[in-house]
């Protein structure tokens, strides 16, 4: 990966003020005035993607699925292989982010990179990204609520969780996260910095406890143990499903891209934030995965529980210590949801700025007091709550709605990468770019997204019933159908892709001071 400095950016060496002017000049050249405050430094930008990926939340939520779909062999080696593929996706996305550092991120770059039908490419990418992020906020909140109730039940055994209680706790979590996002971006940056240290220190505490406390660990060869309890007779198919554990975890790293307009030297720090978040998550996640795998005591018993990693903690560490570890995981999930909502809000802000959402003028307004898109925050909160409500009557209905989360996000990731490849040498890279490796990395990224998206939409348990059916294809089809009908009915006449507010000098006069 390399960096090159264009002539305007060379002036940035003159001092801090020049850097700020360079960031603003880049934004003005893309057609937008500055409305958001640039208070995210390189670490802050990295922190938001690292927090959304959130290895503690992702691994603890999906580890049980992996125990039954491939077992340790897939959990460990699948993690290594898929992490490398996701790093390629992040690198390809980073190259695009360096060229187009805006809050619109994926949909904006899709509109700029498309040779024809710019509005349509931008429209579909934006709505896939929006739905994926809304689903991610709802799913993360629901997972946190589930783990909170698991902790309460461990503390007070007489407590019996219900689906209604889970929904109410989820709603409360999302509202509190909305309140946190309502205040200044500086508060969000501080919370994201805290979340990084929470994750890293939490990882050290959990892994250290799993190494030191248990009186028994599995042998070194246990890492090759294969298990297929999916109900399907094909071990190959079961193992391929197990790869989804890593894919589920590695979502949301476009958060660094969405925070570009609030990041100093975004043309470099945004792509670095994406790739560093994936790289560090891959390493730390592998350490946690190995610690959990080697701490398995009774495979059949633990794999059959509702929360296998929690049972592993209880069996290996004792109830008291396990409860402390569970609190660390719950904290990580809450930080994850907060960062996810922040990223979601910026996408709504940018999409509305270009007139692509109903009530766009309302949603892209920025509070003069906090310099944050407050109305967009509460739209994100409202939409996430709307996805949670069906869970009051049916967990299957809730799962069907949020199942499009990962597929929607990765398809949105693929579009600008594919369009950048199709553009060929006409693509104008930013200061951070892959050079001659750009095309092979991009094609590998697109191919992997296509393959993993197919895996996400295949049946994941047998026998296939209403409760075990994978509703992701149906949910995705509904999203695409609605977007298509809307596009041909009205949107194609009023939305032509990202808009420009004028010449750079005219736009500079519109900046909010």
C-alpha positions in Angstrom: 0.0 0.0 0.0 1.4 3.4 -0.8 0.7 7.0 -0.4 1.3 9.8 -2.8 0.9 13.5 -2.2 -0.8 15.7 -4.8 0.3 19.3 -5.2 -2.5 20.7 -3.0 -1.7 18.2 -0.3 1.9 19.0 -0.4 0.9 22.4 1.0 -0.5 20.7 4.0 3.0 20.2 5.3 3.1 24.0 6.0 1.1 23.4 9.2 -2.1 22.3 10.9 -4.2 25.1 9.3 -3.1 23.9 5.9 -4.3 20.4 6.7 -7.7 21.7 7.6 -7.9 23.7 4.4 -6.9 20.7 2.4 -9.7 18.6 4.0 -12.2 21.4 3.3 -10.9 21.9 -0.2 -11.3 18.2 -1.0 -14.9 18.3 0.3 -15.6 21.5 -1.7 -14.2 19.8 -4.9 -16.7 17.0 -4.4 -19.5 19.5 -4.2 -20.3 19.9 -0.5 -19.9 22.6 2.1 -18.6 21.7 5.5 -21.4 21.3 8.0 -19.9 18.8 10.4 -17.0 19.4 12.8 -13.7 17.7 12.1 -12.7 16.4 15.5 -11.9 12.8 14.6 -8.2 12.1 14.6 -6.6 9.0 13.1 -7.2 6.9 16.2 -10.8 8.1 16.5 -11.5 7.0 12.9 -9.9 3.6 13.5 -11.8 3.3 16.8 -15.3 3.5 15.2 -14.7 0.6 12.8 -12.8 -1.4 15.4 -15.8 -0.9 17.8 -18.4 -1.9 15.2 -16.5 -5.0 14.2 -16.2 -5.7 17.9 -14.6 -9.2 18.2 -16.1 -9.7 21.7 -19.6 -9.1 20.6 -19.2 -10.9 17.2 -17.5 -14.1 18.5 -19.6 -14.5 21.6 -22.8 -14.1 19.6 -21.9 -16.6 16.8 -19.4 -19.0 18.5 -22.2 -21.5 19.2 -23.2 -21.6 15.6 -19.6 -22.4 14.6 -19.3 -25.2 17.2 -22.1 -27.0 15.3 -21.1 -25.9 11.8 -17.5 -27.2 11.4 -16.3 -27.0 15.0 -12.8 -25.9 16.0 -11.3 -26.6 12.6 -13.6 -24.1 10.9 -13.7 -21.7 13.9 -9.9 -21.3 13.9 -8.8 -21.8 10.3 -12.0 -20.4 8.9 -11.3 -17.3 11.0 -7.8 -16.9 9.5 -8.9 -17.4 5.9 -12.0 -15.2 6.0 -10.1 -12.5 7.9 -7.6 -12.3 5.0 -10.5 -12.0 2.5 -12.2 -9.3 4.5 -8.8 -7.4 4.7 -8.8 -7.4 0.9 -12.3 -6.0 0.9 -11.2 -3.3 3.4 -8.1 -2.4 1.3 -10.2 -2.1 -1.9 -12.8 0.0 0.0 -10.0 2.1 1.5 -8.7 3.0 -1.9 -12.2 4.3 -2.8 -12.5 6.1 0.5 -9.2 7.9 -0.1 -10.6 9.2 -3.5 -14.1 10.1 -2.1 -13.8 10.9 1.6 -17.5 11.9 2.3 -20.2 10.8 4.7 -22.1 9.4 1.8 -19.2 6.9 1.4 -20.5 3.8 -0.5 -23.5 5.3 -2.3 -21.6 8.6 -3.2 -18.6 6.7 -4.6 -20.9 4.4 -6.5 -22.6 7.4 -8.2 -19.2 8.9 -9.0 -17.6 5.7 -10.4 -20.5 4.5 -12.5 -20.0 5.1 -16.3 -23.8 5.2 -16.9 -27.0 5.2 -14.8 -25.2 7.0 -12.0 -28.4 7.7 -10.1 -29.5 4.0 -10.2 -26.2 2.7 -9.0 -26.1 5.3 -6.2 -29.8 4.7 -5.2 -29.5 0.9 -4.8 -26.1 1.1 -3.0 -27.5 3.7 -0.6 -30.6 1.7 0.3 -28.7 -1.5 0.7 -26.3 0.3 3.0 -29.1 2.0 4.9 -31.1 -1.2 5.5 -28.0 -3.1 6.4 -27.0 -0.6 9.0 -30.5 -0.3 10.5 -30.6 -4.0 10.8 -27.2 -4.0 12.4 -28.2 -1.5 15.1 -31.3 -3.5 15.9 -29.5 -6.9 15.9 -26.7 -5.6 18.1 -29.1 -4.1 20.6 -31.1 -7.4 20.7 -27.9 -9.4 21.3 -26.9 -7.1 24.1 -30.4 -7.4 25.6 -30.2 -11.2 25.4 -26.8 -11.3 27.2 -28.0 -8.8 29.8 -30.9 -11.2 30.6 -28.5 -14.1 30.7 -26.4 -12.3 33.3 -29.5 -11.4 35.3 -30.6 -15.1 35.3 -27.1 -16.2 36.5 -27.3 -13.6 39.3 -30.9 -14.3 40.2 -31.8 -17.9 39.0 -35.5 -17.3 39.7 -35.6 -14.7 36.9 -37.1 -16.1 33.7 -36.4 -14.0 30.5 -39.3 -13.5 28.1 -39.3 -12.2 24.5 -41.3 -9.1 25.7 -38.6 -8.2 28.2 -35.9 -8.7 25.5 -37.7 -6.3 23.2 -38.2 -3.7 25.9 -34.5 -3.8 27.0 -33.5 -3.6 23.3 -35.6 -0.5 22.8 -34.1 1.1 25.9 -30.6 0.4 24.8 -31.2 1.9 21.3 -32.8 5.0 22.8 -29.9 5.6 25.2 -27.5 5.2 22.3 -29.5 7.7 20.4 -29.2 10.2 23.3 -25.4 9.7 23.3 -25.2 10.4 19.6 -27.4 13.6 20.1 -24.5 15.4 21.8 -21.3 16.6 20.2 -19.2 14.4 18.0 -16.4 14.9 20.6 -18.4 12.9 23.0 -18.8 10.1 20.5 -15.1 10.2 19.8 -14.3 9.9 23.5 -16.7 7.0 23.9 -15.2 5.2 20.9 -11.7 5.7 22.4 -12.9 4.2 25.6 -14.5 1.3 23.7 -11.1 0.4 22.1 -9.5 0.1 25.5 -12.5 -1.7 26.8 -12.2 -4.3 24.0 -8.4 -4.7 24.4 -8.3 -4.9 28.2 -11.4 -7.1 28.2 -9.7 -9.4 25.7 -6.6 -9.6 27.9 -8.8 -10.3 31.0 -10.9 -13.0 29.3 -8.1 -14.7 27.5 -5.9 -14.5 30.6 -8.6 -16.1 32.8 -9.2 -18.9 30.2 -5.5 -19.7 30.1 -4.8 -19.6 33.9 -7.9 -20.7 35.8 -9.3 -23.8 34.1 -7.8 -27.1 35.4 -8.0 -28.7 32.0 -7.4 -27.6 28.4 -7.8 -29.4 25.2 -4.7 -30.9 23.5 -3.0 -29.0 20.7 -4.5 -31.3 18.1 -8.0 -30.3 19.1 -7.8 -27.4 16.8 -8.3 -29.8 13.9 -11.5 -31.4 15.4 -14.4 -31.2 13.0 -18.1 -31.2 14.0 -21.2 -31.1 11.8 -24.4 -30.8 13.8 -26.2 -28.7 11.3 -28.5 -31.6 10.3 -27.1 -31.7 6.8 -25.2 -34.9 5.8 -22.5 -33.0 3.8 -19.6 -32.1 6.1 -18.3 -29.8 3.3 -21.6 -27.9 3.4 -21.6 -27.7 7.2 -18.1 -26.4 7.2 -18.8 -23.8 4.6 -21.7 -22.5 6.8 -19.2 -22.2 9.7 -17.3 -19.6 7.7 -20.2 -17.3 8.3 -19.0 -16.9 11.9 -16.1 -14.7 10.8 -18.2 -12.9 8.2 -20.9 -12.1 10.8 -18.2 -10.5 13.0 -16.5 -8.5 10.2 -19.2 -6.0 9.4 -19.5 -2.3 9.8 -16.0 -1.3 8.9 -17.4 1.2 6.5 -17.9 3.3 9.6 -14.5 4.9 9.1 -15.6 5.9 5.5 -18.9 7.4 6.8 -17.0 9.5 9.4 -14.7 11.0 6.7 -16.2 14.5 6.9 -15.5 14.6 10.6 -11.9 13.2 10.3 -8.7 15.2 10.0 -6.7 14.3 6.9 -9.5 12.0 5.9 -8.0 11.0 2.5 -5.4 9.1 4.4 -6.8 8.4 7.9 -10.1 7.0 6.7 -8.6 4.2 4.6 -6.0 3.5 7.3 -8.9 3.3 9.8 -10.6 0.7 7.7 -7.6 -1.5 7.2 -6.2 -1.2 10.7 -9.5 -2.0 12.3 -9.8 -5.2 10.2 -6.2 -6.2 10.8 -6.2 -5.7 14.5 -9.6 -7.4 14.8 -8.3 -10.4 12.9 -5.3 -10.8 15.3 -7.1 -10.2 18.5 -10.1 -12.3 17.4 -7.9 -15.2 16.6 -6.4 -15.1 20.1 -9.9 -15.0 21.7 -11.1 -17.8 19.4 -8.2 -20.1 20.3 -8.7 -19.3 24.0 -12.4 -20.4 23.8 -11.7 -23.5 21.7 -9.0 -24.8 24.0 -11.2 -24.1 27.0 -14.1 -26.4 25.8 -14.7 -28.9 28.5 -17.8 -30.9 27.5 -18.3 -30.3 23.8 -21.7 -31.9 23.4 -23.1 -30.2 26.5 -21.8 -26.8 25.8 -22.7 -26.8 22.1 -26.3 -27.7 22.9 -26.8 -24.7 25.2 -28.4 -21.4 24.2 -25.1 -19.5 24.7 -22.2 -21.9 24.4 -19.4 -19.4 25.1 -21.1 -18.4 28.3 -21.3 -22.1 29.3 -17.6 -22.5 28.5 -16.8 -19.6 30.8 -19.0 -21.1 33.6 -17.5 -24.6 33.2 -13.9 -23.3 33.1 -13.9 -20.3 35.4 -16.7 -20.9 37.8 -19.9 -19.0 38.1 -18.6 -15.9 39.9 -15.7 -15.2 37.5 -17.9 -16.1 34.5 -20.4 -13.3 35.5 -17.6 -10.8 35.5 -16.5 -11.9 32.0 -20.0 -11.6 30.8 -20.3 -8.0 32.0 -17.2 -7.3 29.9 -18.9 -8.8 26.8 -22.1 -6.9 27.5 -20.2 -3.6 27.7 -18.5 -4.4 24.3 -21.9 -5.0 22.8 -23.3 -1.7 24.0 -20.2 0.2 22.6 -20.7 -1.7 19.3 -24.3 -0.6 19.0 -23.4 3.0 19.8 -20.7 3.1 17.1 -23.0 1.4 14.6 -25.7 4.0 15.2 -23.2 6.8 14.7 -22.2 5.4 11.3 -25.8 4.8 10.4 -26.6 8.5 11.2 -23.9 9.8 8.9 -25.1 7.7 6.0 -28.7 9.1 6.5 -27.3 12.6 6.8 -25.4 12.3 3.5 -28.2 10.4 1.6 -30.7 13.1 2.6 -28.3 15.8 1.6 -28.5 14.5 -2.0 -32.3 14.3 -1.8 -32.6 10.5 -1.8 -34.8 10.1 1.3 -38.4 11.2 2.1 -38.1 14.4 4.0 -34.5 14.9 3.0 -34.4 18.6 3.9 -35.4 17.6 7.5 -32.9 14.7 7.9 -29.7 16.4 6.7 -30.1 19.5 8.9 -27.3 19.9 11.5 -27.8 21.2 15.1 -26.1 24.6 15.4 -25.4 23.8 19.1 -23.8 20.4 18.8 -22.9 20.4 15.1 -24.3 16.9 14.8 -27.2 15.7 12.5 -29.6 15.3 15.5 -32.7 14.6 13.4 -30.9 11.9 11.4 -29.9 10.3 14.7 -33.5 9.9 15.8 -34.6 8.7 12.4 -32.0 5.9 12.7 -33.3 5.2 16.2 -36.9 5.1 15.0 -36.2 2.8 12.1 -34.1 0.4 14.3 -37.0 0.3 16.9 -39.4 -0.4 14.0 -37.3 -3.5 13.2 -37.3 -4.6 16.8 -41.1 -4.4 17.3 -42.0 -7.6 15.4 -39.9 -9.5 18.0 -42.7 -8.8 20.5 -44.8 -11.3 18.7 -42.3 -13.6 17.0 -38.5 -14.0 17.3 -38.7 -15.6 13.8 -40.2 -12.4 12.4 -37.5 -10.3 14.0 -34.8 -12.7 12.6 -36.4 -12.4 9.1 -36.2 -8.6 9.2 -32.6 -8.2 10.5 -31.3 -11.1 8.4 -30.6 -8.8 5.5 -28.1 -6.9 7.7 -24.9 -8.6 6.7 -26.0 -9.4 3.1 -27.1 -5.8 2.5 -23.9 -4.4 3.9 -21.5 -6.6 1.9 -23.4 -6.1 -1.3 -23.2 -2.3 -0.7 -19.4 -2.8 -0.1 -19.1 -4.6 -3.4 -20.8 -2.1 -5.7 -18.2 0.8 -5.6 -15.3 -1.7 -5.6 -16.8 -3.3 -8.7 -17.4 0.1 -10.4 -13.9 1.2 -9.6 -12.6 -2.0 -11.4 -14.9 -1.4 -14.3 -13.6 2.1 -14.7 -10.1 0.8 -15.1 -7.3 3.3 -15.6 -9.8 6.2 -15.6 -10.1 5.9 -11.9 -8.3 8.7 -10.1 -6.9 7.4 -6.8 -6.5 9.5 -3.7 -3.3 9.8 -1.6 -3.8 6.3 -0.2 -3.9 3.7 -2.9 -2.9 0.1 -3.8 -0.9 0.9 -6.9 -0.7 -2.1 -9.3 -2.3 -4.3 -6.7 -5.5 -2.4 -6.8 -7.1 -4.5 -9.6 -6.2 -8.0 -8.3 -7.2 -7.1 -4.7 -10.4 -5.5 -5.9 -11.4 -8.6 -8.0 -10.7 -11.0 -5.2 -12.8 -8.8 -2.9 -15.8 -8.8 -5.3 -15.6 -12.5 -5.9 -15.5 -13.3 -2.1 -18.4 -11.0 -1.4 -20.4 -12.8 -4.1 -19.6 -16.2 -2.7 -20.2 -15.3 1.0 -23.5 -13.6 0.1 -24.6 -16.9 -1.5 -23.6 -18.7 1.7 -25.6 -16.2 3.8 -28.7 -17.0 1.8 -28.5 -20.8 1.9 -30.3 -22.9 4.5 -28.3 -23.0 7.7 -30.1 -25.9 9.6 -31.9 -29.1 8.7 -34.7 -30.0 8.8 -35.9 -26.8 7.4 -38.9 -25.5 9.3 -40.6 -22.1 9.8 -38.3 -21.5 12.8 -35.0 -22.6 11.1 -35.7 -21.2 7.6 -33.2 -18.7 6.4 -35.2 -15.6 5.6 -32.3 -13.6 4.3 -33.2 -14.1 0.5 -36.8 -13.1 1.2 -35.8 -10.0 3.2 -33.3 -9.0 0.5 -35.8 -9.5 -2.3 -38.3 -7.3 -0.5 -35.8 -4.5 0.0 -34.7 -4.7 -3.6 -38.4 -4.8 -4.8 -39.3 -1.8 -2.8 -36.3 0.1 -4.0 -37.0 -0.8 -7.6 -40.7 0.2 -7.5 -39.8 3.4 -5.7 -37.1 4.1 -8.3 -39.3 3.7 -11.3 -42.3 5.4 -9.7 -40.7 8.6 -8.6 -37.0 8.5 -7.6 -35.4 8.3 -11.1 -37.0 11.7 -12.0 -35.7 13.5 -8.9 -32.5 11.7 -7.9 -29.6 11.6 -10.3 -27.0 10.6 -7.8 -24.7 12.8 -5.6 -25.3 16.5 -6.3 -23.0 19.5 -6.2 -23.9 22.7 -4.4 -21.8 24.8 -6.8 -18.3 25.8 -7.6 -15.7 25.2 -4.9 -15.4 28.9 -4.2 -19.2 29.2 -3.9 -19.4 26.1 -1.7 -16.6 27.5 0.6 -18.9 30.5 1.4 -21.6 28.0 2.6 -19.4 26.4 5.3 -20.7 26.5 8.8 -18.2 28.1 11.0 
